[in-house]
């Protein structure tokens, strides 16, 4: 059994440490501590209610806990996915203590000569979750299995909760008796669910084929298949992975994830240019048009991230405003749960003409 210490040194926040937050919220492995000297001595419950996990300043402190960790998990997802140089010493210390190292960075720690030699000497594994599979297949236009419903989370920006929304929808669906599968398409989802592919590391020619294969696997696991979204269709850096997911998954329906109050995309490469967040009604239509180039799909609900509205009253007011603006079922499933949103999604998906058989699923142009 893995027992984790999650390394976030100086980065423990919902954006840059989204891997840490996702694993803490939704993972099943016990967590001994978060390793971050900037918040040492505090409890993670200050940020994530109900998660009474200590923050420690050193790996030695974590190893001295009554239930010490046996795995060091890299808890950040920085732009470009590179390992901070200052973290090398901690990783080598963990390997020297006989711990596994699990990473979702684009920098493959297992390919680092110093890390790999140290791991071989101690007989421990380095697991790089973003390492792509050996299979290299283009999409073949596989039809969905009869009776299956495929739903993709899409979004107006990166790192706003597409994975969290998918997991909250699954949680509510299972509680209501539905057989639902989650398809992880990023490193954090893979760490949580134990399978999947980080599609942003797959060669572009094989992205749709990889997604098509994962959806097929998802259909073996559930009747409703919720595919984790990535990127944003209009993001200047990450739009390609979104397009690959839309055309690879050929979802019957989409759930649009949006963070109200966020003005521009997270794109810090050029200070002289700002890329504003799209307006919802037009962006919804754009997703349906882009999906329809391959197979019909409809945005059936809005899932909000109301983090920028601290008061529940303000958050509920924004939810009502966006529901009125879009005419779609709207809620914040992370903040308020998905018990109301999931039945609306299920009902809307089941009523779609290409689900009921009144229209073909493919060849919609």
NUTI-209675 format. One record per residue: y, x, z of N, C-alpha, C in turn. Coordinates in steps of 0.001 Angstrom, whole numbers. Layout:
N
Y,X,Z,Y,X,Z,Y,X,Z
...
END
This chain:
365
-1203,845,0,0,0,0,1244,874,0
2171,540,-873,3433,1256,-882,4293,803,294
4901,1750,971,5949,1462,1946,7151,2287,1520
8249,1625,1220,9347,2246,499,10468,2745,1395
11092,3838,976,12444,4169,1374,13240,4202,73
14354,3484,39,15111,3315,-1202,16352,4197,-1150
16473,5098,-2113,17582,6044,-2167,18746,5453,-2958
19909,5333,-2287,21106,4807,-2961,22344,5656,-2648
22192,6845,-2188,23253,7668,-1612,24640,7451,-2240
25532,6815,-1462,26903,6582,-1876,27101,5470,-2882
26027,4752,-3228,26106,3758,-4308,25624,2377,-3885
25485,2124,-2576,24879,858,-2171,25856,-307,-2367
25736,-942,-3509,26517,-2123,-3844,25751,-2927,-4869
26142,-4180,-5114,25348,-5055,-5984,25349,-4652,-7448
26287,-3782,-7857,26341,-3410,-9274,25539,-2142,-9539
26003,-1006,-9040,25324,256,-9335,23954,343,-8666
23779,-307,-7526,22481,-280,-6833,21726,-1585,-7055
21829,-2150,-8253,21172,-3442,-8491,19653,-3329,-8404
19107,-2136,-8689,17665,-1956,-8511,17292,-2092,-7044
18047,-1434,-6173,17785,-1553,-4734,17897,-2992,-4283
18972,-3660,-4665,19181,-5045,-4225,18077,-5956,-4741
17663,-5767,-5985,16606,-6607,-6532,15290,-6429,-5803
14908,-5173,-5542,13649,-4910,-4838,13716,-5424,-3410
14875,-5258,-2753,15020,-5757,-1378,14915,-7274,-1346
15552,-7947,-2292,15552,-9423,-2303,14199,-10008,-2679
13558,-9434,-3696,12425,-10117,-4311,11111,-9338,-4271
11134,-8071,-3909,9908,-7287,-3898,8973,-7682,-2769
7718,-7309,-2907,6704,-7645,-1900,6277,-6436,-1074
6682,-5242,-1474,6327,-4039,-713,7199,-3932,529
6632,-3558,1671,7451,-3345,2867,8427,-2185,2650
9622,-2315,3238,10672,-1316,3081,11017,-757,4461
10826,547,4622,11112,1183,5904,12604,1367,6122
13327,1770,5061,14742,2083,5219,15410,2215,3866
16731,2151,3887,17563,2542,2755,18176,3885,3116
18058,4852,2217,18546,6204,2461,19923,6356,1830
20949,6291,2677,22333,6351,2207,23225,6730,3390
23713,7962,3405,24484,8442,4556,25799,7701,4729
26307,7058,3649,27605,6376,3744,27520,5056,4494
26304,4536,4697,26144,3291,5462,25145,3458,6598
24809,4714,6928,23797,4983,7946,24170,4346,9283
23152,3840,9973,23346,3192,11264,23577,1704,11170
23686,1192,9958,23913,-242,9774,22640,-907,9256
22647,-2230,9275,21501,-2993,8774,21844,-3578,7406
20867,-3594,6527,21061,-4151,5194,21338,-5651,5261
21026,-6288,6370,21312,-7721,6526,22807,-8013,6464
23645,-7016,6644,25095,-7213,6474,25431,-7596,5048
24637,-7118,4099,24879,-7391,2687,23900,-8435,2135
22651,-8361,2577,21610,-9266,2084,21018,-9974,3297
21504,-11157,3630,21058,-11847,4845,19543,-11994,4906
19020,-11784,6100,17591,-11929,6307,16783,-10673,6066
17433,-9607,5595,16726,-8346,5330,17168,-7314,6361
16520,-7310,7505,16898,-6420,8609,16243,-5062,8399
16802,-4303,7481,16289,-2984,7103,17325,-1944,7511
16932,-898,8222,17925,86,8642,18362,992,7492
19618,1418,7542,20107,2460,6647,20119,3766,7418
19583,4807,6808,19490,6106,7469,20193,7163,6635
20545,8266,7283,21314,9315,6608,20431,10365,5957
19220,10551,6458,18348,11610,5944,16925,11093,5775
16187,11787,4912,14786,11434,4718,13993,11692,6001
14365,12730,6739,13674,13023,7997,13764,11851,8963
14927,11180,9001,15072,9999,9859,14123,8900,9425
13999,8678,8121,13092,7644,7621,11649,7966,7982
11270,9234,7851,9888,9628,8128,9568,9570,9619
10609,9563,10466,10398,9485,11911,10331,8050,12421
10504,7069,11539,10447,5667,11951,9028,5288,12373
8876,4241,13196,7529,3815,13628,6598,3503,12459
7156,2957,11362,6367,2700,10155,7008,3478,9009
6663,4758,8876,7339,5621,7904,6958,5277,6464
7836,5595,5528,7557,5308,4115,6577,6317,3523
5916,5893,2439,5098,6826,1674,5554,6932,223
6641,6208,-115,7157,6204,-1477,8676,6232,-1450
9271,7142,-2219,10716,7183,-2409,11039,6443,-3700
11842,5390,-3613,12222,4614,-4786,13693,4877,-5099
13978,5243,-6333,15355,5480,-6775,16012,4125,-6982
17065,3832,-6205,17589,2468,-6147,18810,2185,-6973
19197,3101,-7876,20408,2861,-8658,20072,2704,-10140
20987,2059,-10858,20869,1894,-12302,22224,2235,-12924
22598,3534,-12942,23927,3915,-13428,24026,3849,-14940
25248,3828,-15450,25472,3882,-16894,24801,5127,-17451
23964,4940,-18456,23249,6060,-19046,21958,6413,-18343
21735,5880,-17132,20471,6080,-16429,20155,7516,-16064
21176,8288,-15708,20949,9698,-15381,20796,9902,-13877
20047,10933,-13524,19845,11281,-12116,21042,12102,-11620
21672,11682,-10525,22726,12519,-9946,22152,13872,-9494
22809,14957,-9853,22310,16299,-9509,22122,16468,-8009
22999,15829,-7234,22943,15990,-5783,21696,15370,-5161
20953,14559,-5942,19763,13903,-5407,18492,14741,-5552
18568,15834,-6291,17369,16627,-6555,16725,17117,-5258
17550,17572,-4320,17014,18111,-3074,16220,17052,-2317
16730,15808,-2272,16029,14730,-1563,14705,14415,-2237
14688,14407,-3558,13452,14112,-4284,12408,15191,-4017
12822,16436,-4051,11889,17530,-3765,11404,17471,-2311
12288,17077,-1415,11896,16920,-17,10836,15824,138
11024,14721,-595,10055,13619,-535,8704,14053,-1089
8710,14753,-2220,7450,15235,-2794,6781,16199,-1824
7570,17082,-1212,7025,18031,-250,6399,17360,957
6870,16151,1275,6307,15391,2395,5102,14557,1970
4678,14723,704,3500,13998,228,3776,12579,-224
5040,12285,-561,5412,10932,-979,5385,10801,-2495
5036,9603,-2978,5236,9282,-4383,6724,9068,-4632
7132,9254,-5883,8516,8992,-6288,8482,7980,-7432
9181,6866,-7249,9248,5823,-8263,10681,5706,-8763
10846,5730,-10078,12181,5758,-10663,12265,4829,-11867
13435,4203,-12017,13697,3393,-13199,14800,3973,-14054
15116,5238,-13859,16176,5879,-14620,15728,6166,-16053
16709,6348,-16948,16377,6828,-18290,15938,8288,-18238
16439,9051,-17273,15966,10408,-17049,14567,10337,-16452
13568,10804,-17179,12192,10730,-16693,11949,11873,-15707
11777,11523,-14449,11581,12538,-13425,10254,13264,-13622
9276,12572,-14171,7983,13191,-14402,8009,14270,-15465
9052,14297,-16289,9178,15327,-17323,9989,16523,-16846
10539,16444,-15635,11314,17550,-15085,10342,18631,-14597
10435,19871,-15112,9454,20903,-14742,9373,21152,-13244
10518,21153,-12551,10500,21424,-11114,9828,20287,-10351
10173,19053,-10704,9569,17903,-10022,8072,17811,-10321
7706,17966,-11593,6299,17805,-11965,5434,18886,-11334
5953,20122,-11243,5179,21196,-10607,4990,20923,-9116
6066,20445,-8467,5971,20135,-7041,4991,18994,-6794
5022,17973,-7663,4115,16833,-7508,2663,17248,-7733
2437,18102,-8713,1073,18571,-8979,549,19370,-7791
1419,20179,-7206,994,20998,-6069,621,20141,-4862
1310,19010,-4676,1042,18129,-3531,52,17016,-3864
-296,16873,-5139,-1229,15824,-5532,-661,14423,-5421
642,14273,-5728,1275,12954,-5662,1787,12557,-7043
2043,11272,-7205,2481,10744,-8497,3994,10623,-8562
4523,10817,-9767,5886,10415,-10106,5754,9304,-11134
6297,8127,-10827,6173,6968,-11707,7539,6678,-12324
7626,6775,-13649,8844,6453,-14381,8677,5090,-15034
9305,4081,-14452,9096,2712,-14911,9673,2462,-16293
10626,3287,-16706,11221,3071,-18024,10441,3766,-19146
9388,4457,-18817,8612,5120,-19865,7996,4049,-20776
8260,4111,-22077,7789,3032,-22952,6290,3088,-23177
5692,1952,-23546,4253,1941,-23828,3953,2678,-25124
2706,3081,-25284,2321,3792,-26504,2248,2864,-27708
2017,1582,-27491,1894,651,-28616,3212,580,-29377
3133,601,-30691,4321,543,-31545,4055,-479,-32645
4437,-1731,-32356,4200,-2816,-33291,5479,-3585,-33544
5736,-3917,-34785,6850,-4804,-35095,6419,-6244,-34848
7390,-7137,-34787,7082,-8555,-34581,6325,-9103,-35787
5423,-10046,-35519,4625,-10652,-36591,4884,-12145,-36713
5853,-12658,-35946,6136,-14086,-36010,5082,-14933,-35341
4491,-14424,-34267,3438,-15155,-33556,3968,-16471,-33022
3326,-17587,-33333,3756,-18866,-32754,3380,-18951,-31286
4146,-19700,-30528,3805,-19897,-29124,2545,-20741,-29004
1795,-20481,-27944,569,-21237,-27716,909,-22703,-27437
39,-23624,-27863,310,-25045,-27629,514,-25348,-26145
1515,-26159,-25853,1781,-26576,-24482,2606,-25604,-23668
2942,-24447,-24233,3721,-23456,-23498,5217,-23661,-23756
6030,-23328,-22762,7486,-23457,-22851,8097,-22104,-22496
8843,-21523,-23408,9417,-20192,-23202,10919,-20327,-22984
11403,-19740,-21897,12808,-19830,-21496,13327,-18412,-21288
14441,-18086,-21899,15050,-16758,-21782,16374,-16866,-21040
16595,-15973,-20061,17915,-15906,-19440,18800,-14981,-20271
19983,-15467,-20621,20972,-14681,-21349,22239,-14662,-20508
23232,-13852,-20890,24395,-13754,-20018,25668,-13364,-20729
26768,-13559,-20026,28082,-13194,-20549,28464,-11764,-20206
27632,-11048,-19468,27860,-9641,-19177,26570,-9032,-18653
26585,-7709,-18464,25464,-6998,-17864,25551,-7076,-16346
24422,-6903,-15694,24360,-6754,-14237,25041,-7894,-13492
24822,-9127,-13953,25403,-10283,-13258,24330,-11219,-12703
23034,-10859,-12892,22003,-11638,-12225,20990,-12341,-13096
20776,-11903,-14326,19806,-12574,-15191,18396,-12502,-14618
18032,-11340,-14061,16721,-11216,-13420,16629,-12102,-12180
17667,-12072,-11347,17653,-12870,-10120,17544,-14352,-10426
18250,-14809,-11450,18174,-16212,-11844,16754,-16566,-12275
16148,-15704,-13092,14781,-15958,-13538,13820,-16056,-12354
13975,-15171,-11386,13079,-15183,-10228,13335,-16387,-9321
14593,-16785,-9180,14898,-17973,-8378,14362,-19233,-9057
14463,-19303,-10374,13910,-20448,-11097,12392,-20500,-10921
11747,-19343,-11017,10298,-19326,-10810,9942,-19772,-9395
10680,-19275,-8418,10404,-19638,-7026,10483,-21147,-6834
11535,-21761,-7366,11692,-23214,-7231,10607,-23955,-7996
10274,-23462,-9182,9267,-24123,-10010,7897,-24111,-9333
7521,-22966,-8784,6229,-22855,-8099,6195,-23784,-6890
7308,-23851,-6154,7380,-24733,-4987,7226,-26195,-5381
7630,-26525,-6628,7541,-27902,-7100,6246,-28175,-7869
5332,-27210,-7852,4005,-27438,-8417,3828,-27055,-9859
4788,-26381,-10446,4675,-25965,-11841,4021,-24594,-11931
3302,-24373,-13008,2647,-23083,-13259,3590,-22238,-14115
4203,-21254,-13495,5300,-20513,-14136,5019,-19022,-14087
5326,-18333,-15200,5213,-16881,-15270,6591,-16277,-15470
6782,-15105,-14895,7995,-14317,-15078,7641,-13103,-15935
8430,-12859,-16977,8195,-11718,-17859,9246,-10653,-17575
8870,-9549,-16910,9842,-8504,-16593,10145,-7647,-17820
11426,-7494,-18123,11827,-6700,-19279,12726,-5529,-18884
12813,-5253,-17586,13607,-4142,-17083,12902,-3494,-15920
13387,-2312,-15544,12678,-1520,-14544,12598,-2209,-13187
13657,-2932,-12790,13630,-3572,-11470,12628,-4718,-11446
12625,-5530,-12491,11644,-6603,-12579,10222,-6074,-12568
10003,-4934,-13218,8677,-4322,-13223,8281,-3868,-11821
9234,-3279,-11092,8950,-2853,-9721,8578,-4039,-8837
9202,-5185,-9100,8970,-6380,-8291,7647,-7048,-8645
7379,-7196,-9951,6232,-8008,-10368,4997,-7198,-10760
5159,-5888,-10954,3988,-5048,-11184,3507,-4954,-12615
4276,-5465,-13579,3907,-5331,-14987,5168,-5452,-15831
5021,-5358,-17149,6164,-5524,-18039,6542,-4237,-18734
7644,-4301,-19473,8164,-3152,-20222,9678,-3164,-20111
10264,-1987,-19879,11722,-1857,-19915,12139,-1765,-21375
12556,-2890,-21941,12750,-2959,-23387,13939,-2137,-23870
14854,-1767,-22961,15980,-957,-23413,15573,489,-23700
14314,833,-23466,13825,2180,-23770,12901,2176,-24984
12639,1010,-25556,11719,894,-26681,12463,1202,-27981
11812,1906,-28914,12391,2167,-30231,12789,844,-30866
13965,815,-31493,14539,-460,-31947,13619,-1218,-32889
12894,-539,-33766,11996,-1237,-34683,10899,-2006,-33959
10582,-1591,-32726,9457,-2175,-32015,9882,-3063,-30845
11191,-3282,-30705,11653,-4095,-29576,11127,-5517,-29676
11365,-6167,-30825,10916,-7552,-30957,9398,-7671,-30845
8682,-6723,-31417,7227,-6760,-31320,6743,-6603,-29896
7422,-5754,-29122,7053,-5570,-27717,7327,-6836,-26922
8477,-7457,-27162,8817,-8698,-26464,7837,-9804,-26843
7496,-9885,-28122,6535,-10886,-28590,5198,-10727,-27864
4749,-9496,-27708,3499,-9218,-27000,3599,-9600,-25528
4736,-9305,-24880,4889,-9655,-23459,4927,-11167,-23257
5553,-11887,-24178,5570,-13348,-24074,4156,-13899,-24219
3383,-13318,-25107,1979,-13737,-25240,1242,-13546,-23918
1473,-12417,-23263,863,-12171,-21946,1378,-13188,-20933
2676,-13492,-20987,3244,-14480,-20079,2610,-15847,-20250
2287,-16198,-21496,1665,-17492,-21760,260,-17574,-21169
-389,-16437,-20987,-1688,-16421,-20310,-1523,-16680,-18821
-328,-16377,-18290,-92,-16451,-16848,548,-17757,-16394
1147,-18511,-17315,1822,-19730,-16898,2085,-20666,-18060
2416,-21909,-17733,2765,-22899,-18763,4240,-22796,-19139
5085,-22520,-18143,6493,-22215,-18393,6644,-20701,-18241
7222,-20072,-19243,7332,-18615,-19279,8819,-18264,-19247
9259,-17670,-18141,10674,-17316,-17980,10833,-15828,-18256
11533,-15518,-19327,11708,-14132,-19766,13027,-13593,-19205
12943,-12451,-18553,14123,-11808,-17985,15037,-11293,-19092
16304,-11682,-19042,17266,-11225,-20036,17828,-9858,-19713
18437,-9231,-20735,19077,-7931,-20585,20373,-7923,-21397
21366,-7182,-20915,22586,-6976,-21681,23373,-8248,-21911
24179,-8214,-22941,24980,-9368,-23339,25237,-9265,-24839
25203,-10385,-25519,25250,-10394,-26981,26545,-9811,-27541
27621,-9817,-26748,28883,-9262,-27232,29299,-8001,-26481
28372,-7406,-25731,28723,-6193,-24992,28761,-5001,-25961
29823,-4200,-25917,29945,-3113,-26891,28884,-2034,-26759
28219,-1946,-25613,27193,-921,-25423,25777,-1469,-25420
25574,-2731,-25013,24226,-3215,-24742,23856,-4494,-25486
24505,-4768,-26590,24217,-6014,-27314,22866,-5981,-28016
22404,-4787,-28423,21187,-4710,-29229,19958,-5183,-28461
19878,-4866,-27166,18708,-5278,-26398,18683,-6796,-26234
19850,-7418,-26161,19920,-8878,-26064,19404,-9524,-27341
19852,-9013,-28476,19405,-9560,-29752,17899,-9407,-29914
17370,-8247,-29516,15928,-8031,-29608,15142,-9009,-28767
15657,-9336,-27594,14982,-10311,-26732,15037,-11710,-27321
16181,-12095,-27859,16306,-13448,-28431,15337,-13621,-29596
15301,-12650,-30488,14463,-12799,-31681,13009,-12429,-31419
12736,-11635,-30391,11351,-11314,-30057,10682,-12406,-29245
11428,-12986,-28313,10861,-14041,-27461,10824,-15387,-28155
11681,-15588,-29174,11876,-16907,-29798,11802,-18021,-28750
12708,-17999,-27788,12611,-18962,-26682,12858,-20394,-27152
12132,-21322,-26563,12437,-22730,-26808,13827,-23067,-26273
14190,-22422,-25162,15465,-22715,-24511,15992,-21463,-23839
17302,-21488,-23540,17951,-20382,-22843,18745,-20918,-21661
18845,-20099,-20627,19717,-20381,-19487,20817,-19329,-19504
22067,-19770,-19589,23204,-18855,-19665,23659,-18470,-18259
23674,-17171,-17973,24126,-16649,-16682,25569,-16168,-16846
26418,-16562,-15905,27856,-16279,-16029,28434,-15972,-14656
29373,-15028,-14618,30048,-14664,-13370,31511,-15079,-13456
31853,-16277,-12977,33244,-16737,-13073,34173,-15822,-12285
35350,-15604,-12865,36328,-14716,-12250,36285,-13306,-12796
35209,-12956,-13507,35102,-11639,-14132,35836,-11677,-15463
36807,-10783,-15640,37688,-10866,-16807,37173,-10085,-18004
36538,-8934,-17772,36162,-8066,-18888,34805,-7430,-18629
34180,-6989,-19724,32892,-6311,-19620,33033,-5005,-18850
31946,-4641,-18171,31871,-3339,-17516,31677,-2280,-18601
32792,-1696,-19040,32758,-705,-20122,33850,303,-19839
33473,1347,-19106,34476,2281,-18598,34655,3521,-19465
34155,3478,-20693,34225,4660,-21543,35608,4848,-22175
36347,3754,-22340,37679,3858,-22948,38675,3069,-22115
39617,3788,-21558,40604,3140,-20693,41621,2339,-21488
41724,2610,-22798,42754,1953,-23608,42267,666,-24254
41002,300,-24021,40432,-888,-24657,39742,-1745,-23599
39961,-3055,-23685,39269,-3988,-22798,38509,-4998,-23637
37297,-5287,-23247,36466,-6258,-23953,36307,-7487,-23055
37065,-8545,-23316,37068,-9702,-22411,35746,-10461,-22427
35466,-11108,-21309,34290,-11976,-21210,34516,-13206,-22086
33505,-13575,-22843,33622,-14694,-23776,33781,-16025,-23046
34437,-16970,-23707,34533,-18333,-23194,33192,-19036,-23379
32795,-19789,-22391,31439,-20331,-22379,31083,-21253,-23548
31860,-22285,-23863,31402,-23206,-24919,31114,-22511,-26247
32022,-21624,-26665,31807,-20923,-27938,30639,-19944,-27834
30504,-19295,-26688,29439,-18317,-26518,28074,-18998,-26498
28018,-20171,-25908,26775,-20952,-25924,26368,-21276,-27362
27327,-21751,-28131,27044,-22088,-29531,26600,-20858,-30313
27240,-19707,-30048,26873,-18471,-30731,25416,-18103,-30460
24974,-18225,-29205,23582,-17910,-28885,22616,-18830,-29623
22954,-20088,-29710,22081,-21023,-30413,22036,-20716,-31907
23165,-20289,-32461,23198,-19932,-33884,22401,-18664,-34151
22567,-17667,-33303,21853,-16399,-33486,20346,-16612,-33320
19954,-17362,-32302,18528,-17660,-32120,17981,-18416,-33320
18778,-19365,-33840,18333,-20215,-34933,18113,-19487,-36244
18570,-18226,-36344,18252,-17442,-37531,16755,-17205,-37661
16050,-17245,-36537,14603,-17029,-36537,13855,-18285,-36105
14313,-18921,-35020,13657,-20125,-34503,14669,-20901,-33672
14605,-22225,-33666,15597,-23003,-32922,15482,-22791,-31418
16632,-22799,-30772,16683,-22668,-29317,17972,-23300,-28836
17988,-23734,-27589,19164,-24404,-27047,19438,-23890,-25633
20700,-23652,-25342,21099,-23359,-23972,21059,-24673,-23196
20234,-24733,-22153,20002,-26001,-21462,20612,-26044,-20065
21135,-24905,-19578,21709,-24892,-18228,22575,-23649,-18061
23464,-23710,-17084,24320,-22589,-16722,23969,-22160,-15297
23685,-20887,-15127,23433,-20322,-13795,24588,-19382,-13468
25327,-19707,-12430,26519,-18936,-12090,26228,-17897,-11009
26951,-16803,-11091,27035,-15829,-10016,28429,-15983,-9411
28525,-16656,-8279,29827,-16979,-7682,30245,-15960,-6629
29794,-14724,-6798,30072,-13688,-5804,31573,-13472,-5576
32392,-13709,-6602,33833,-13492,-6478,34533,-14630,-5746
33769,-15623,-5288,34317,-16753,-4534,33615,-16796,-3176
34197,-16149,-2162,33500,-16010,-869,33166,-17318,-181
34030,-18324,-321,33774,-19577,393,32830,-20477,-403
31893,-21110,310,30962,-22029,-354,31708,-23180,-1018
32776,-23656,-400,33542,-24764,-980,34142,-24362,-2319
34708,-23151,-2386,35280,-22676,-3643,34192,-22490,-4692
33039,-21967,-4262,31935,-21774,-5198,31467,-23105,-5782
31346,-24120,-4936,30901,-25430,-5427,31952,-26059,-6340
33232,-25811,-6062,34288,-26318,-6943,34176,-25686,-8335
33935,-24370,-8387,33785,-23686,-9673,32554,-24201,-10413
31477,-24437,-9682,30266,-24984,-10296,30558,-26322,-10955
31279,-27183,-10273,31616,-28494,-10827,32517,-28358,-12051
33467,-27430,-12001,34384,-27245,-13134,33635,-26778,-14382
32713,-25851,-14212,31984,-25326,-15371,30972,-26333,-15883
30400,-27122,-15003,29523,-28207,-15457,30304,-29190,-16322
31534,-29501,-15914,32366,-30419,-16702,32782,-29783,-18020
33084,-28483,-18007,33511,-27777,-19217,32403,-27707,-20261
31170,-27480,-19808,30066,-27253,-20747,29203,-28483,-20975
29251,-29451,-20050,28379,-30605,-20146,26933,-30286,-19833
26687,-29164,-19166,25320,-28736,-18870,25081,-28670,-17365
23822,-28844,-16933,23504,-28646,-15520,23926,-27243,-15086
24610,-27146,-13963,25193,-25870,-13531,24996,-25706,-12030
24660,-24475,-11617,24543,-24173,-10187,24507,-22665,-10019
24576,-22208,-8769,24362,-20806,-8437,23015,-20728,-7728
21941,-20413,-8450,20604,-20476,-7854,20327,-19372,-6839
21060,-18265,-6883,20865,-17222,-5884,21530,-17632,-4573
22706,-18193,-4670,23457,-18577,-3471,22943,-19864,-2850
22635,-20851,-3690,22280,-22184,-3182,20838,-22584,-3470
20060,-21693,-4090,18689,-22032,-4443,18625,-22773,-5771
17455,-22769,-6372,17280,-23381,-7694,16535,-24708,-7634
16453,-25314,-6450,15691,-26551,-6317,16254,-27686,-7152
17570,-27683,-7382,18175,-28716,-8231,18223,-28286,-9689
18442,-27003,-9931,18608,-26542,-11312,17290,-26543,-12071
16189,-26139,-11419,14935,-26052,-12143,14489,-27403,-12717
14498,-28517,-11973,14081,-29789,-12593,14926,-30155,-13808
16227,-29831,-13775,17082,-30115,-14927,16686,-29254,-16121
16369,-27994,-15869,15919,-27101,-16941,14601,-27605,-17513
13655,-27921,-16647,12332,-28378,-17097,12448,-29645,-17936
13247,-30592,-17469,13403,-31846,-18205,14037,-31619,-19572
15056,-30756,-19619,15734,-30488,-20882,14816,-29769,-21868
14034,-28819,-21381,13123,-28090,-22261,12048,-29017,-22811
11461,-29817,-21958,10388,-30712,-22400,10867,-31727,-23422
12176,-32024,-23419,12713,-33029,-24334,13153,-32461,-25678
13137,-31148,-25844,13600,-30541,-27095,12695,-30958,-28258
13276,-31279,-29423,12453,-31766,-30543,11433,-30751,-31032
11744,-29441,-30966,10766,-28445,-31407,9687,-28206,-30358
9909,-28694,-29133,8854,-28673,-28111,7966,-29898,-28261
8580,-31026,-28549,7829,-32280,-28699,7096,-32361,-30030
7415,-31418,-30965,6724,-31412,-32240,7447,-32140,-33343
8658,-32656,-33064,9414,-33366,-34095,10039,-32414,-35087
10223,-31141,-34715,10762,-30115,-35599,9894,-28871,-35474
9782,-28100,-36560,9012,-26855,-36457,9730,-25848,-35580
8935,-24987,-34911,9506,-23972,-34049,10083,-22827,-34854
9457,-22470,-35968,9914,-21328,-36759,10417,-21815,-38108
11115,-20931,-38809,11619,-21262,-40147,12675,-22320,-40129
13640,-22198,-39197,14614,-23270,-38998,15820,-23172,-39913
15936,-22099,-40685,17135,-21929,-41513,17167,-22924,-42661
END
